[in-house]
């Protein structure tokens, strides 16, 4: 029996696309150089693991100062990067909430920008709580964050569905004993939950 559902936030409940903070404000080539060639995702993962943005900017100034304008624009226009709810997720969360399923979040997110998340995706407010990686200083797929999740909320991993859009994070959740599923769409997650006996409308 499924007792709880733990949801990733970025691109599960709230759309996140860093390019949207730069589009129209930075030449496309410069944006691509920052996001792809420089590997912004790896750089941002350090924010997820607790690094401050002030330290991030200092690190970038020392290692790749040509990307400072892009970083500054990303932070200044971060709300544009979180572009509203993922289609169907708000309805699904509402139905799980109404069904009495325990709902939690587990997100890789900077502690300094997380306060903006619920405004972009109000369904986050229906969650009992969210474990924010940047606040605890450890990020998925590190097994320590799953151990903390289990301990903090008294979860039984084998009775808890963990949904994430990252295959690496799903594998880490499964290794920690969770019933881990790869999120692709809200409808697909609904079907996964119904298949596990959760009483939800199929559409």
N, C-alpha and C positions, 0 to 999 in steps of 0.2 A: 504494500500500500504506500502510495506517495503521500508524504506528510508536508513536504515543503518544496518550493521551487526557488532556486537561486539564479538570478539573471545578471548577465553582463549588461552594461548600459550602452557603450558606444557601438552604434550600428546594430543594436538589438532593441533598445528602447528609444534611443535618440540618435539621429543621423549625425555623423561626424565626418567632415571632409575639410582638411586644412587648406586645400586650394581655395575654398570659398572665401577665406579671409584675405587672400592675396589677389584674387581675380579682379581686374580692372584697376588695381592699385599698384601693380608691379608688372613690368614686362613679362610676357609669358615665358620667355627663355630663362629669365632670372628666377621665376617661381619654380620652374622645372629643375633648375640647377640646385635650388635649395631643398625641394621636396624629394627629388629622385637621386641626383648625382651626389649630393651631400649626405643623403640618407637621413632625412628628417625623422623617420619613424624610429630609428635607433637612438637618435639624439633625444627625442621626446620620451622614449622609454625611461630615461634617467629621471625625467620629471615625474613619471608614474611611480618611480621607486623612491621619491622623496626629495630630489634635488630642487632647490628654490629656483625661481626664474631669474633672480639676481645673479645667482651662481652660474646658471646656464648662460646668461649673457656674457659674463666674465670669461667663461670657458670658450665661448664662440669668438669673443674678441681676441683671444690668444691664439686660437687654432685656425679660424676661417672668418676673419673680420669682414670679408666681402658679403657675407650672408647676414650681417647685423640688420640691414634695412628690412629684410624679409622677416626675421624674427620679431622685430619691433612691430611690424604690420600685423603679424599673426596674433600677437598678444593684444594689440590695440583693438583688433576687430575679431576677437575670439568668438563673440556671439554669432557672427556670421558663419563660423565653421561648424557650429552645432545648429543644424538647419531643420529643427523640428522633429516630431516623432517619426519613428520607423513605421511605415504603413501597417496598420492592423495591430500593432503591439499594444496601443493604449486600450483598445477594446478587450484584447486578451487578458491584460493585467486586471482590468476591471472585473471580468468574469471570474478569474481566479480568486480575486479578493472577495467577490460576492459568494463564491463557493466555499469560503472559509479555509482555503489553502494558505499556509504560511508563505509569505513572499519576502525575499531578501535580495539585495543587490551585491554584486562583487565586481568592482570596476577598477581598471587601470586608469587613473585620472590624477592630475596634479591637485594637490590640496588647495592651491591658491585659486584655481578656477572652478572647482567642483560646485561652488555655490550657485553657479549659473545654469547648472544642468536641469533642474526641475522646471525652470521657466521655459526652457526649450521643449521639454517633454513632461507635462504635468503628471503622467502616470507614475513617475518616480515617487511622487508624494504618497502613493498608495502602498509603497513598500514599508515593511516594518522597520527596516534600517538598511543602510548601505555601508559595506566595508570598502573604504576608499584607499587604494594602494598608497597614494601620496601622503596620506595621513599616518600610515603605519610603517612606512619606509621599506616596503617589500611589495613586489609586483608579480602578477601572473607572468609566466607559468611557474614561478618559484614555489616549490611544495610548501614552504613555510606559510604562505598566505592561505592555503587551503587548511592547514592545521589550525591556524588562527580562526578561520571561518567556523570550523567545526567546534572549537573550544568556546569561542565567544558566544555563539548562539545555541549551543547545546544540540547540534544537529546529529541525526543518524544518517551518515552519507548514503548508505544503501537505500534509504527511503527519501532521498532528496534528489530531485532533478536539477542539474546544473547545465545551463544553456549559454553558449558563447559562440561568437562568429569566428574565433581563431582556433584552427585545428590543434595548434600547440597547447593552447589553454584547455581545450577539451581533453586532450590526452593527459595533461597534468591533473585535471579534475578526476578523470577515471582512475588514474594511479593512486589518488587519494581516497578512492572508494566510492566516489559519487556516481550516480547514474547520469553520465555526462553525454550531452547531445550537441551536435554542431548546428548552430542557428543559421538558417538560410532565409526563411520568411516566417512571418507570424503564423500563417496558415500551416506551414510545415511543422512548426513547434506545437501548434494546437493538435495536429494529428499525432505527434509523438506523445503528447500528454494523454490524449484520449486512449491511445493504444496501451498506456500504462494504467488505465482505469480511472483517470481523473474525469469527473462528470462535467463536461463542457459541451456547448453546441459545436457541431462539426464545422459550421461555416458562420 
